[in-house]
Amino acid sequence: MKTIVIVLSCIVACCLAAPQGPRDPNEVQLVRYLNNQATEHEGGYQFTYELSDGQIRSESGALKDVGEERVIIVQGAYTFVGPDGLIYWVNYTADENGYHPVIGTGPEGGIKPGQDQGIDPNALKSLVG
């Protein structure tokens, strides 16, 4: 009898501890995630994530020899929906000469759901050598 009471108490405790009702619609969820540190280019990387609130970010990078130093060449994009409901986006590159963004609004630019931002192989060849 004592065992039955203990087991029933555990079952009731588990039921009460379970989440109640639907999830908060404002709770942002991870929709997609990619992280690849082992690309065909030495020192390269690529990552992408998408969130349920419309935020998407993707970036890739590779090492480049500049004189006697190695620098990282980065190409990426991110998109998000602002509080005003507009889509904001930034496409960017970064290299030994700094950060170079192209910024805009609207659905025509930025990164789209399901896309990954990769370094254009032709651009990579010209940059890395």
DSSP file with accessible surface (Angstrom, degrees, kcal/mol):
  #  RESIDUE AA STRUCTURE BP1 BP2  ACC     N-H-->O    O-->H-N    N-H-->O    O-->H-N    TCO  KAPPA ALPHA  PHI   PSI    X-CA   Y-CA   Z-CA
    1    1 A M     >        0   0  172      0, 0.0     4,-2.0     0, 0.0     5,-0.2   0.000 360.0 360.0 360.0 -42.7    0.0    0.0    0.0
    2    2 A K  H  >  +     0   0  170      1,-0.2     4,-2.1     2,-0.2     5,-0.2   0.886 360.0  51.7 -62.1 -38.3    2.8    2.4    0.9
    3    3 A T  H  > S+     0   0  105      1,-0.2     4,-2.7     2,-0.2    -1,-0.2   0.901 107.3  52.4 -64.7 -41.4    4.5    1.6   -2.5
    4    4 A I  H  > S+     0   0  100      2,-0.2     4,-2.8     1,-0.2     5,-0.2   0.918 109.2  49.6 -63.0 -41.8    1.3    2.4   -4.4
    5    5 A V  H  X S+     0   0   77     -4,-2.0     4,-2.5     2,-0.2    -1,-0.2   0.923 112.1  48.1 -64.6 -41.9    0.9    5.8   -2.6
    6    6 A I  H  X S+     0   0   97     -4,-2.1     4,-2.2     2,-0.2    -2,-0.2   0.937 113.2  47.2 -64.9 -45.4    4.5    6.7   -3.4
    7    7 A V  H  X S+     0   0   75     -4,-2.7     4,-2.3     2,-0.2    -2,-0.2   0.935 113.6  47.9 -62.8 -44.7    4.1    5.7   -7.1
    8    8 A L  H  X S+     0   0   99     -4,-2.8     4,-2.6     1,-0.2     5,-0.2   0.897 110.1  52.9 -64.5 -37.7    0.9    7.6   -7.4
    9    9 A S  H  X S+     0   0   70     -4,-2.5     4,-2.4    -5,-0.2    -1,-0.2   0.908 109.3  49.2 -62.8 -41.3    2.5   10.7   -5.7
   10   10 A C  H  X S+     0   0   73     -4,-2.2     4,-2.4     2,-0.2    -2,-0.2   0.911 110.9  49.8 -64.0 -41.7    5.3   10.5   -8.3
   11   11 A I  H  X S+     0   0   92     -4,-2.3     4,-2.3     2,-0.2    -2,-0.2   0.935 111.9  47.6 -63.8 -43.8    2.9   10.3  -11.2
   12   12 A V  H  X S+     0   0   82     -4,-2.6     4,-2.4     1,-0.2     5,-0.2   0.929 111.4  51.2 -63.9 -41.6    0.9   13.3   -9.9
   13   13 A A  H  X S+     0   0   56     -4,-2.4     4,-1.8     1,-0.2    -1,-0.2   0.915 110.2  49.2 -62.5 -41.9    4.1   15.3   -9.4
   14   14 A C  H  X S+     0   0   92     -4,-2.4     4,-1.0     2,-0.2    -1,-0.2   0.910 110.9  49.9 -64.1 -40.8    5.2   14.6  -12.9
   15   15 A C  H  < S+     0   0   80     -4,-2.3     3,-0.4     1,-0.2    -2,-0.2   0.898 111.9  47.6 -65.3 -39.8    1.8   15.6  -14.3
   16   16 A L  H  < S+     0   0  134     -4,-2.4    -1,-0.2     1,-0.2    -2,-0.2   0.812 109.8  53.4 -71.5 -28.1    1.8   18.8  -12.4
   17   17 A A  H  < S+     0   0   84     -4,-1.8    -1,-0.2    -5,-0.2    -2,-0.2   0.677  87.3 101.2 -80.1 -17.2    5.4   19.6  -13.5
   18   18 A A  S  < S-     0   0   46     -4,-1.0    -3,-0.0    -3,-0.4    -4,-0.0  -0.336  90.6 -89.8 -67.0 147.4    4.6   19.2  -17.2
   19   19 A P        -     0   0  126      0, 0.0     2,-0.4     0, 0.0    -1,-0.1  -0.339  44.3-138.5 -57.7 138.6    4.1   22.4  -19.3
   20   20 A Q        -     0   0  143     -3,-0.1    -4,-0.0     2,-0.1    -3,-0.0  -0.855  53.8 -14.7-105.3 134.6    0.5   23.5  -19.2
   21   21 A G  S    S-     0   0   65     -2,-0.4     2,-0.0     2,-0.0     0, 0.0   0.017 100.6 -30.1  73.3-176.7   -1.4   24.9  -22.2
   22   22 A P  S    S-     0   0  128      0, 0.0    -2,-0.1     0, 0.0     2,-0.0  -0.273  73.0 -92.6 -72.5 159.9    0.0   26.1  -25.6
   23   23 A R        -     0   0  174      1,-0.1    -2,-0.0    -4,-0.1     0, 0.0  -0.325  48.6 -90.7 -68.0 153.8    3.5   27.7  -25.9
   24   24 A D    >   -     0   0   88      1,-0.2     3,-1.9     2,-0.1    -1,-0.1  -0.487  31.0-142.9 -63.9 121.5    3.9   31.4  -25.7
   25   25 A P  T 3  S+     0   0  122      0, 0.0    -1,-0.2     0, 0.0    -2,-0.1   0.730  99.9  59.1 -63.9 -18.1    3.5   32.7  -29.4
   26   26 A N  T 3  S+     0   0  134      2,-0.1     2,-0.5    27,-0.0    -2,-0.1   0.516  78.6 108.6 -86.3  -4.9    6.2   35.3  -28.6
   27   27 A E    <   -     0   0   89     -3,-1.9     2,-0.3     1,-0.0    -4,-0.0  -0.616  69.2-135.9 -75.8 121.1    8.7   32.6  -27.7
   28   28 A V        -     0   0   65     -2,-0.5     2,-0.3    24,-0.1    -2,-0.1  -0.644  20.8-160.9 -82.9 133.4   11.3   32.5  -30.5
   29   29 A Q        -     0   0   62     -2,-0.3    23,-2.7     0, 0.0     2,-0.5  -0.857  23.7-112.0-114.6 149.0   12.3   29.0  -31.7
   30   30 A L  E     +A   51   0A 104     -2,-0.3    21,-0.2    21,-0.2     3,-0.1  -0.673  33.1 178.2 -76.7 123.3   15.4   27.8  -33.6
   31   31 A V  E     +     0   0A  91     19,-3.0     2,-0.3    -2,-0.5    20,-0.2   0.829  64.6   1.5 -95.5 -40.8   14.1   26.7  -37.1
   32   32 A R  E     -A   50   0A  68     18,-1.5    18,-2.3     2,-0.0    -1,-0.4  -0.995  58.7-175.7-152.0 143.5   17.4   25.7  -38.7
   33   33 A Y  E     +A   49   0A 135     -2,-0.3     2,-0.4    16,-0.2    16,-0.2  -0.990   3.5 176.0-145.1 131.9   21.1   25.6  -37.7
   34   34 A L  E     +A   48   0A  54     14,-2.8    14,-2.4    -2,-0.3     2,-0.4  -0.999   1.4 173.9-134.5 132.6   24.2   24.7  -39.7
   35   35 A N  E     +A   47   0A  77     -2,-0.4     2,-0.5    12,-0.2    12,-0.2  -0.915   2.8 172.6-142.0 111.1   27.7   24.9  -38.4
   36   36 A N  E     +A   46   0A  60     10,-3.5    10,-1.4    -2,-0.4     3,-0.1  -0.912  11.7 163.5-125.9 104.2   30.6   23.6  -40.6
   37   37 A Q        +     0   0  118     -2,-0.5     2,-0.8     8,-0.2     6,-0.1   0.581  68.4  70.4 -90.1 -14.9   34.1   24.3  -39.4
   38   38 A A        +     0   0   86      8,-0.1    -1,-0.2     5,-0.1     2,-0.1  -0.654  65.2 155.9-107.7  75.6   35.7   21.7  -41.8
   39   39 A T        -     0   0   32     -2,-0.8     5,-0.2     5,-0.4     4,-0.1  -0.435  59.9-100.4 -90.1 174.5   35.4   23.2  -45.2
   40   40 A E  S    S+     0   0  161     -2,-0.1     2,-0.5     2,-0.1    -1,-0.1   0.636 105.4  78.7 -70.8 -11.0   37.6   22.3  -48.2
   41   41 A H  S >  S-     0   0   76      1,-0.0     3,-2.2     4,-0.0    -2,-0.4  -0.863  94.4-110.0-101.9 129.1   39.5   25.5  -47.5
   42   42 A E  T 3  S+     0   0  146     -2,-0.5    21,-0.9     1,-0.3     3,-0.1  -0.283 103.3  10.1 -57.0 129.8   42.1   25.5  -44.7
   43   43 A G  T 3  S+     0   0   44      1,-0.2    -1,-0.3    19,-0.1     2,-0.1   0.590 100.1 138.7  78.2   8.9   40.9   27.6  -41.9
   44   44 A G    <   +     0   0    4     -3,-2.2    -5,-0.4    -5,-0.2     2,-0.3  -0.372  26.4 177.4 -86.7 164.7   37.4   28.0  -43.4
   45   45 A Y  E     - B   0  61A  36     16,-1.9    16,-2.1    -7,-0.1     2,-0.3  -0.979  11.6-167.3-155.0 164.1   34.0   28.0  -41.7
   46   46 A Q  E     +AB  36  60A  39    -10,-1.4   -10,-3.5    -2,-0.3     2,-0.3  -0.950   9.6 173.4-154.8 137.0   30.4   28.4  -42.4
   47   47 A F  E     +AB  35  59A  39     12,-2.6    12,-2.6    -2,-0.3     2,-0.3  -0.994   3.6 178.4-143.6 151.9   27.3   28.8  -40.2
   48   48 A T  E     +AB  34  58A   0    -14,-2.4   -14,-2.8    -2,-0.3     2,-0.3  -0.985   1.9 177.9-146.3 140.4   23.7   29.6  -40.7
   49   49 A Y  E     -AB  33  57A  55      8,-2.5     8,-2.4    -2,-0.3     2,-0.4  -0.994   8.6-165.2-142.6 149.6   20.7   29.9  -38.4
   50   50 A E  E     -AB  32  56A  18    -18,-2.3   -19,-3.0    -2,-0.3   -18,-1.5  -0.997   9.0-158.6-128.5 138.4   17.1   30.7  -38.8
   51   51 A L  E >   -A   30   0A  40      4,-2.8     3,-1.8    -2,-0.4   -21,-0.2  -0.814  30.1-115.1-114.7 158.0   14.7   31.7  -36.0
   52   52 A S  T 3  S+     0   0   67    -23,-2.7   -22,-0.1    -2,-0.3    -1,-0.1   0.664 111.1  66.5 -67.8 -14.4   10.9   31.5  -36.0
   53   53 A D  T 3  S-     0   0   77    -24,-0.2    28,-0.4     2,-0.1    -1,-0.3   0.347 123.8 -97.3 -87.8   7.4   10.6   35.3  -35.8
   54   54 A G  S <  S+     0   0   32     -3,-1.8     2,-0.3     1,-0.3    -2,-0.1   0.402  78.4 140.2  96.3  -3.0   12.1   35.7  -39.3
   55   55 A Q        +     0   0   60     25,-0.1    -4,-2.8    26,-0.1     2,-0.4  -0.605  24.2 175.6 -76.8 131.4   15.7   36.4  -38.3
   56   56 A I  E     +BC  50  79A   7     23,-2.5    23,-2.5    -2,-0.3     2,-0.4  -0.999   6.8 177.1-135.9 136.1   18.2   34.7  -40.5
   57   57 A R  E     +BC  49  78A  76     -8,-2.4    -8,-2.5    -2,-0.4     2,-0.3  -0.997   2.4 171.1-140.9 137.3   22.0   34.9  -40.4
   58   58 A S  E     +BC  48  77A   0     19,-2.5    19,-2.5    -2,-0.4     2,-0.3  -0.994   4.4 169.0-144.7 140.2   24.6   33.1  -42.5
   59   59 A E  E     -BC  47  76A  22    -12,-2.6   -12,-2.6    -2,-0.3     2,-0.3  -0.996   9.9-174.8-151.4 146.7   28.3   33.7  -42.8
   60   60 A S  E     -BC  46  75A   7     15,-2.6    15,-2.6    -2,-0.3     2,-0.3  -0.977   9.5-179.3-139.3 154.9   31.3   32.0  -44.3
   61   61 A G  E     -BC  45  74A   4    -16,-2.1   -16,-1.9    -2,-0.3     2,-0.3  -0.983   9.0-173.0-151.9 160.6   35.0   32.7  -44.1
   62   62 A A  E     - C   0  73A   3     11,-1.9    11,-3.5    -2,-0.3     2,-0.2  -0.980  31.5-102.1-151.5 156.2   38.4   31.6  -45.2
   63   63 A L  E     - C   0  72A  46    -21,-0.9     2,-0.4    -2,-0.3     9,-0.2  -0.562  32.7-168.8 -82.8 148.1   42.0   32.5  -44.6
   64   64 A K  E     - C   0  71A  32      7,-3.1     7,-3.2    -2,-0.2     2,-0.5  -0.998  21.5-125.7-137.1 138.2   44.0   34.6  -47.0
   65   65 A D  E     + C   0  70A 102     63,-0.4     2,-0.5    -2,-0.4     5,-0.2  -0.744  26.6 179.4 -83.6 125.2   47.8   35.3  -47.2
   66   66 A V  E >   - C   0  69A  52      3,-3.7     3,-2.3    -2,-0.5     2,-0.3  -0.928  64.5 -54.5-127.2 102.6   48.5   39.1  -47.2
   67   67 A G  T 3  S-     0   0   80     -2,-0.5     0, 0.0     1,-0.3     0, 0.0  -0.471 120.9 -21.8  64.3-124.2   52.2   39.6  -47.3
   68   68 A E  T 3  S+     0   0  205     -2,-0.3     2,-0.3    -3,-0.1    -1,-0.3   0.403 127.9  78.9 -96.8   3.1   53.6   37.7  -44.4
   69   69 A E  E <   -C   66   0A 138     -3,-2.3    -3,-3.7     2,-0.0     2,-0.5  -0.753  69.9-136.1-110.7 157.4   50.3   37.7  -42.5
   70   70 A R  E     -C   65   0A 118     -2,-0.3     2,-0.3    -5,-0.2    -5,-0.2  -0.947  24.6-176.3-109.9 131.4   47.2   35.6  -42.8
   71   71 A V  E     -C   64   0A  28     -7,-3.2    -7,-3.1    -2,-0.5     2,-0.5  -0.862  25.2-116.1-120.8 160.8   43.8   37.4  -42.6
   72   72 A I  E     -C   63   0A  74     -2,-0.3     2,-0.5    -9,-0.2    -9,-0.2  -0.828  18.1-151.5-101.1 133.7   40.3   36.1  -42.7
   73   73 A I  E     -C   62   0A   7    -11,-3.5   -11,-1.9    -2,-0.5     2,-0.4  -0.918  19.0-168.3-100.6 127.2   38.0   36.9  -45.5
   74   74 A V  E     -CD  61  94A  16     20,-2.9    20,-2.2    -2,-0.5     2,-0.4  -0.938  14.6-180.0-123.7 139.4   34.3   36.9  -44.5
   75   75 A Q  E     +CD  60  93A  47    -15,-2.6   -15,-2.6    -2,-0.4     2,-0.3  -0.998  24.3 138.9-134.5 132.6   31.2   37.0  -46.5
   76   76 A G  E     -CD  59  92A   1     16,-2.7    16,-2.9    -2,-0.4     2,-0.3  -0.953  30.3-152.0-160.5 179.6   27.7   37.0  -44.9
   77   77 A A  E     -CD  58  91A   0    -19,-2.5   -19,-2.5    -2,-0.3     2,-0.3  -0.979   5.6-170.0-157.9 149.7   24.2   38.2  -44.7
   78   78 A Y  E     -CD  57  90A  80     12,-2.3    12,-2.5    -2,-0.3     2,-0.3  -0.991   1.9-170.8-145.1 152.8   21.5   38.7  -42.2
   79   79 A T  E     +CD  56  89A  11    -23,-2.5   -23,-2.5    -2,-0.3     2,-0.3  -0.989   9.7 168.1-138.0 142.4   17.8   39.5  -42.4
   80   80 A F  E     - D   0  88A  75      8,-2.5     8,-3.3    -2,-0.3     2,-0.6  -0.984  35.1-116.3-151.6 160.0   15.2   40.4  -39.7
   81   81 A V  E     - D   0  87A  73    -28,-0.4     6,-0.2    -2,-0.3   -26,-0.1  -0.885  35.6-141.6 -99.0 122.0   11.7   41.8  -39.4
   82   82 A G    >   -     0   0    7      4,-2.9     3,-2.4    -2,-0.6    -1,-0.0  -0.240  28.6 -99.2 -77.9 169.5   11.7   45.1  -37.5
   83   83 A P  T 3  S+     0   0  149      0, 0.0    -1,-0.1     0, 0.0    -2,-0.0   0.744 124.5  60.8 -61.1 -21.1    9.1   46.3  -35.0
   84   84 A D  T 3  S-     0   0   94      2,-0.1     3,-0.1     1,-0.0    -2,-0.0   0.415 119.4-111.0 -85.2   0.8    7.5   48.2  -37.9
   85   85 A G  S <  S+     0   0   54     -3,-2.4     2,-0.2     1,-0.3    -1,-0.0   0.377  76.0 130.3  87.7  -6.0    6.9   45.0  -39.8
   86   86 A L        -     0   0   85     -5,-0.1    -4,-2.9     1,-0.1     2,-0.5  -0.522  61.0-119.4 -80.6 150.8    9.5   45.8  -42.5
   87   87 A I  E     -D   81   0A  55     -6,-0.2    19,-2.7    -2,-0.2     2,-0.4  -0.799  29.7-166.2 -89.1 124.4   12.2   43.3  -43.6
   88   88 A Y  E     -DE  80 105A  69     -8,-3.3    -8,-2.5    -2,-0.5     2,-0.3  -0.895   9.3-179.5-109.8 142.1   15.7   44.7  -43.0
   89   89 A W  E     -DE  79 104A  27     15,-2.6    15,-2.4    -2,-0.4     2,-0.4  -0.982  17.3-166.1-143.7 153.9   18.8   43.1  -44.5
   90   90 A V  E     -DE  78 103A  11    -12,-2.5   -12,-2.3    -2,-0.3     2,-0.4  -0.986   1.5-170.2-138.9 125.4   22.5   43.4  -44.6
   91   91 A N  E     +DE  77 102A  54     11,-2.6    11,-2.9    -2,-0.4     2,-0.3  -0.963  26.1 172.3-107.8 136.2   24.9   41.7  -47.0
   92   92 A Y  E     -DE  76 101A  15    -16,-2.9   -16,-2.7    -2,-0.4     2,-0.3  -0.963  28.8-165.0-146.7 158.1   28.5   42.2  -46.1
   93   93 A T  E     -DE  75 100A  56      7,-1.2     7,-3.4    -2,-0.3     2,-0.3  -0.941  11.0-166.3-131.7 156.7   32.1   41.3  -46.7
   94   94 A A  E     +DE  74  99A  24    -20,-2.2   -20,-2.9    -2,-0.3     2,-0.2  -0.987  20.8 143.3-144.7 136.9   35.1   41.9  -44.5
   95   95 A D  E >   - E   0  98A  41      3,-2.0     3,-2.1    -2,-0.3   -22,-0.1  -0.764  68.6 -55.8-150.7-162.4   38.8   41.6  -45.4
   96   96 A E  T 3  S+     0   0   72      1,-0.3     3,-0.1    -2,-0.2   -23,-0.1   0.686 131.7  55.9 -63.8 -14.6   42.1   43.2  -44.7
   97   97 A N  T 3  S-     0   0  122      1,-0.3    -1,-0.3     3,-0.0     2,-0.2   0.346 116.4-103.3 -99.2   3.4   40.6   46.6  -45.8
   98   98 A G  E <   -E   95   0A  33     -3,-2.1    -3,-2.0     2,-0.0     2,-0.4  -0.652  54.1 -29.0 117.0-167.1   37.7   46.5  -43.4
   99   99 A Y  E     -E   94   0A 121     -5,-0.2    -5,-0.2    -2,-0.2    -7,-0.0  -0.792  47.0-169.6 -97.5 131.2   34.0   45.8  -43.1
  100  100 A H  E     -E   93   0A  75     -7,-3.4    -7,-1.2    -2,-0.4     2,-0.2  -0.805  11.2-179.1-127.5  89.2   31.9   46.5  -46.3
  101  101 A P  E     -E   92   0A  55      0, 0.0     2,-0.4     0, 0.0    -9,-0.2  -0.586  20.2-159.8 -90.6 150.9   28.1   46.3  -45.7
  102  102 A V  E     -E   91   0A  90    -11,-2.9   -11,-2.6    -2,-0.2     2,-0.4  -0.992  24.0-166.8-121.8 119.1   25.3   46.8  -48.2
  103  103 A I  E     +E   90   0A 123     -2,-0.4     2,-0.3   -13,-0.2   -13,-0.2  -0.845  17.5 140.5-115.8 142.3   22.1   47.6  -46.3
  104  104 A G  E     -E   89   0A  16    -15,-2.4   -15,-2.6    -2,-0.4     2,-0.3  -0.963  35.2-122.9-162.1-180.0   18.5   47.7  -47.4
  105  105 A T  E     +E   88   0A  66     -2,-0.3   -17,-0.2   -17,-0.2     3,-0.2  -0.922  60.2  51.8-131.1 159.1   14.9   47.0  -46.6
  106  106 A G  S >  S-     0   0   13    -19,-2.7     3,-0.9    -2,-0.3    -2,-0.1  -0.199  90.4 -73.1 101.4 167.7   12.3   44.9  -48.4
  107  107 A P  T 3  S+     0   0   93      0, 0.0    -1,-0.1     0, 0.0   -19,-0.1   0.577 111.7  77.9 -77.1  -7.3   12.0   41.4  -49.6
  108  108 A E  T 3  S+     0   0  140     -3,-0.2     2,-0.2     0, 0.0    -2,-0.1   0.680  94.7  42.4 -80.7 -15.5   14.4   41.8  -52.6
  109  109 A G  S <  S+     0   0   11     -3,-0.9   -19,-0.1     2,-0.1    -3,-0.0  -0.561  85.6  40.4-119.8-175.5   17.7   41.7  -50.6
  110  110 A G  S    S-     0   0   14     -2,-0.2     2,-0.3   -21,-0.1   -31,-0.1  -0.223  95.2 -40.1  75.8-164.7   19.3   39.8  -47.8
  111  111 A I        -     0   0    5    -55,-0.2   -55,-0.1   -21,-0.1    -2,-0.1  -0.773  55.1-143.2-103.8 143.2   19.2   36.1  -47.2
  112  112 A K    >   -     0   0   73     -2,-0.3     3,-2.2     1,-0.1    -2,-0.0  -0.689  35.6 -78.5-103.6 158.5   16.0   34.1  -47.6
  113  113 A P  T 3  S+     0   0   97      0, 0.0    -1,-0.1     0, 0.0     3,-0.1  -0.257 118.4  20.2 -54.7 135.7   14.7   31.1  -45.6
  114  114 A G  T 3  S+     0   0   52      1,-0.3     2,-0.2    -3,-0.1   -64,-0.0   0.326  99.0 118.2  87.7  -8.1   16.5   27.9  -46.5
  115  115 A Q    <   -     0   0   93     -3,-2.2     2,-0.4   -57,-0.0    -1,-0.3  -0.598  49.3-153.1 -91.1 155.1   19.5   29.7  -48.0
  116  116 A D        -     0   0   72     -2,-0.2     2,-0.8    -3,-0.1   -68,-0.1  -0.981  17.3-130.4-121.4 138.3   23.1   29.5  -46.9
  117  117 A Q        +     0   0   41     -2,-0.4     2,-0.3   -70,-0.3   -70,-0.2  -0.794  36.4 174.6 -88.0 113.3   25.5   32.3  -47.5
  118  118 A G        -     0   0   34     -2,-0.8     2,-0.4   -72,-0.1   -58,-0.1  -0.834  39.0 -99.2-116.6 157.9   28.7   30.8  -49.0
  119  119 A I        -     0   0   28     -2,-0.3   -58,-0.1   -58,-0.1   -60,-0.0  -0.633  45.1-111.9 -73.2 127.8   31.7   32.4  -50.4
  120  120 A D     >  -     0   0   76     -2,-0.4     4,-3.0     1,-0.2     5,-0.2  -0.448  22.6-135.6 -57.7 122.0   31.5   32.5  -54.2
  121  121 A P  H  > S+     0   0   82      0, 0.0     4,-2.4     0, 0.0     5,-0.2   0.871 104.2  50.0 -53.9 -37.1   34.1   30.1  -55.4
  122  122 A N  H  > S+     0   0  113      2,-0.2     4,-1.9     1,-0.2     5,-0.2   0.920 112.3  46.5 -68.3 -40.7   35.3   32.5  -58.1
  123  123 A A  H  > S+     0   0   32      2,-0.2     4,-2.1     1,-0.2     5,-0.2   0.911 111.7  52.3 -66.6 -39.6   35.5   35.4  -55.6
  124  124 A L  H  X>S+     0   0    8     -4,-3.0     4,-3.4     1,-0.2     5,-0.6   0.929 107.6  51.2 -62.4 -43.8   37.4   33.1  -53.2
  125  125 A K  H  X5S+     0   0  145     -4,-2.4     4,-1.7     1,-0.2    -1,-0.2   0.906 112.3  46.7 -60.1 -40.0   39.9   32.1  -55.8
  126  126 A S  H  <5S+     0   0   95     -4,-1.9    -1,-0.2     1,-0.2    -2,-0.2   0.845 119.0  41.1 -72.8 -30.3   40.6   35.8  -56.6
  127  127 A L  H  <5S+     0   0   52     -4,-2.1    -2,-0.2    -5,-0.2    -1,-0.2   0.900 124.0  33.7 -82.6 -43.1   40.9   36.7  -52.9
  128  128 A V  H  <5       0   0   61     -4,-3.4   -63,-0.4    -5,-0.2    -3,-0.2   0.812 360.0 360.0 -86.1 -32.0   42.9   33.7  -51.6
  129  129 A G     <<       0   0   98     -4,-1.7    -3,-0.1    -5,-0.6    -1,-0.1   0.071 360.0 360.0 101.5 360.0   44.9   33.1  -54.7
